[in-house]
């Protein structure tokens, strides 16, 4: 059973406050391979590994139905710094 971008978004937004969220279906629409980019205050003070485990726990049911899943997680401060660096380049 394919997972929809809407299902992933709802699952994440129902648990943590989101500053920015991108969900990309990398499986040409079949819903079995997603990459997500999440910016949230909920990641403040957490290591990258702890953030990824947190998202994996939130999306446990959905990930079990996927072939592949990748994620990038940042705090709002990290995201702002990344955007400023990209703009300056």
C-alpha positions as CSV (number, residue, x, y, z in Angstrom):
1,X,0.0,0.0,0.0
2,X,1.6,3.3,-1.1
3,X,2.1,6.1,1.4
4,X,1.0,9.6,0.3
5,X,2.9,12.8,0.9
6,X,-0.2,14.1,2.7
7,X,-0.1,11.2,5.2
8,X,3.5,11.8,5.9
9,X,2.9,15.5,6.4
10,X,0.0,15.0,8.7
11,X,1.9,12.5,10.8
12,X,4.8,14.9,11.4
13,X,2.7,18.0,11.9
14,X,0.5,16.3,14.4
15,X,3.5,15.7,16.7
16,X,5.9,18.5,16.4
17,X,5.8,22.2,15.4
18,X,7.1,22.7,11.9
19,X,9.0,25.8,10.6
20,X,9.6,24.2,7.2
21,X,8.8,20.9,5.6
22,X,9.6,19.4,2.3
23,X,8.5,15.9,1.2
24,X,9.8,14.5,-2.1
25,X,8.4,11.3,-3.6
26,X,11.5,9.9,-5.2
27,X,9.7,6.8,-6.5
28,X,7.9,8.4,-9.5
29,X,4.6,8.5,-7.7
30,X,4.3,5.0,-6.3
31,X,4.8,6.1,-2.7
32,X,7.6,3.7,-1.8
33,X,10.6,6.1,-1.6
34,X,10.6,9.5,0.2
35,X,13.1,12.1,1.2
36,X,12.0,14.6,3.8
37,X,13.5,17.8,5.0
38,X,12.2,19.0,8.4
39,X,13.0,22.2,10.2
40,X,11.6,22.4,13.8
41,X,12.3,23.9,17.2
42,X,11.7,20.3,18.5
43,X,15.3,19.5,17.3
44,X,16.9,22.1,19.5
45,X,19.6,20.5,21.7
46,X,19.4,17.1,19.9
47,X,22.1,15.4,18.0
48,X,21.5,14.5,14.3
49,X,21.1,10.9,15.3
50,X,18.6,11.8,18.0
51,X,16.6,13.9,15.5
52,X,16.5,11.1,13.0
53,X,15.4,8.6,15.6
54,X,12.7,11.0,16.7
55,X,11.4,11.3,13.1
56,X,11.7,7.5,12.6
57,X,9.6,7.0,15.7
58,X,6.9,9.4,14.5
59,X,6.8,7.7,11.1
60,X,7.3,4.2,12.3
61,X,4.2,2.8,10.6
62,X,4.7,4.7,7.3
63,X,8.4,3.8,7.0
64,X,7.6,0.1,7.5
65,X,5.6,0.3,4.2
66,X,8.3,2.0,2.2
67,X,11.2,0.7,0.2
68,X,13.5,3.7,1.0
69,X,13.4,6.7,3.3
70,X,15.9,9.5,3.8
71,X,15.7,12.6,6.0
72,X,17.4,15.9,6.8
73,X,16.6,17.6,10.0
74,X,17.6,21.2,11.1
75,X,16.7,23.7,13.8
76,X,15.3,27.0,12.6
77,X,18.7,28.7,13.4
78,X,20.6,26.1,11.3
79,X,18.2,26.5,8.4
80,X,18.5,30.3,8.5
81,X,22.3,30.0,8.5
82,X,22.1,27.6,5.6
83,X,19.9,29.9,3.6
84,X,22.2,32.9,4.3
85,X,25.2,30.9,3.2
86,X,23.4,29.9,0.0
87,X,22.3,33.5,-0.7
88,X,25.8,34.8,-0.2
89,X,27.3,32.3,-2.7
